[in-house]
């Protein structure tokens, strides 16, 4: 995601008697320094669109309100990732799926808490592990589950349950 600090301050100069502002020069962002960085940013932005646009957010919130919070967050994250992969016709690089899911699960956890589905940081971590295991089987290379990018406030931990039918 681009921030104001990513843009070098342009200078204003006179060119042929007219005030002209040169194009802002972009600094290299951390996403551009990482393999698949642009693809990762695109996947996360697309996931945010699914999660927060009015047309889809009500359905996402309904999914989050069903059953155990750990499984609801994991299932919702898997649903979003599958929808994005299918919509891309499989063009999302496989090496981007696991890192993107780590970011998306943090967004889903935040949305769950905002929707009144309380999920602690430990529960979000359990959901992240379920998602990483499932996606690791599909896209190869089991990775250590990353902590959700935006961890919800800590609450008492519920015992993790096995993910069935995901």
C-alpha positions, 0 to 999 in steps of 0.5 A: 500500500502506498503511503504519503511518505513513499512519494518524494516531494516534487519541486515546482519550476518554470518551464516555458513561462508556465508553472509546472510540477514535475512527476513525483518520483516513487521510492522503492516500497518494501513490497517491491523488494520482496519476491511477489511483492506486487502480487501480494499487495494486489491480493491483499487489496482484493481481499479487503474489497471482498471483506469491506464492500457493502455487497459482500461484507454482510455475507462475510460477517454472517459467515463469521457469526457461525459456530466456533470463532476459531473455525469461523475465522479460518473458514472465512479466510479460506473462503476469501482466498479461494474466491480470489484464486478462482476469480484470478483463474489461478494466476495468483503466484503460489508463493504469494498465497501463504503470505497473503493469507497471513495478512488476510487472517488478521483482517478477518480477525479484526472484522470478526471483533468489530462484528461482535465475534470475540476472538483473542490473539491466541485464537487468531493464531490457532485459526492462522495455523489451520489456514496455513496447514490447509493452504500449505497442502494445496500450494506446497511448502508447509510454512510456520504460521505467521502471526496475523498482521493485526492481532486482536486484543488478548482474551482467554484462549479457547481450546482449538478444535480440528478443522473438518470439511475445510 
